[in-house]
Amino acid sequence: PSWDETFTFQQPADVKFEIFDYDRFGSNESLGTAAVSLASLTPNHPFESWLKLEGAETGEIQVRVTLKGEAPAPDSAA
């Protein structure tokens, strides 16, 4: 499936994907999770990768993420 979704974040964060097995007559079962750190992305350059599902013996999810806009300002508190 392809979702082609757009989300807006106020600050860099991790985007967590959780994959479920749809169960028509019972509870949907989580197959695993994967995450992408938005802080590690280069703005306006697509990041595409197969991510291993954590919490699963096997499995991967293919993601393509593009951080739109300008790079966040360096943290001056450091």
N, C-alpha and C positions, 0 to 999 in steps of 0.2 A: 504494500500500500504506500501511497504518497500523500502526505498531509499538507504540504506547502503552506504552513502557518507562519504568521508574523506576531512577535511579542515585543513589548516595550519594557525596558528595565531602566531604573534611575541610576544604578551603579553596577559595576561589574559583579557578577555572581556566578555560581555554578548552575548549569542547566542539567537537571536530572531527568532521565528517561526511564520509565518503568513499563515493562512489557508484560501484558496479561494474556492468559489463555482464556478465551471466552467460553463460558459454560452455560448452556441454555437452561439447564434445570438445577443448577447449583451455584455456588459462589465462584466468581472468576478467580483464577489462580495466578499469582505473580510468577513470571518466568525468570525475572532478574532485572537488574538495573544497570545503567551506564550513565556517566556524567561527562560534561565538557565544561572546563573552566573558561568563562568569557574573558577573564583577565589575561589569559595567555593568547588570545586571538589578536590578529592584526586587523584593525578596522578596514572595512570595504574589500577584504580579500577572503574568498570562501575557504572554509576549512571543511574538508571531506575526509571521512575515515570510517573504517569498520571498528567498532568498539566492542570489546569482550563484555558479555553480560556478567556482572558480579552476582553472586548468590545462585549461580547456575553451573551445572557440571560442564555444559557446552552451550554455545550460542553466541551470536554477535548481532549487532544492529548497525546498519549503515546510516550515517548521518551526514548532512551538509548544513553548515551553519555559517552565516555571514553577519558579522557585527557591523551594522550601518552607523555612519556618523564619524565623529572625530575620536581620537584616542583620549582616554581619561587623563586628566592632569596628574603629574606625579604627586604622591602623598608627601606633603611638606612636613608632616608630623614625624617622619622617620629620622 
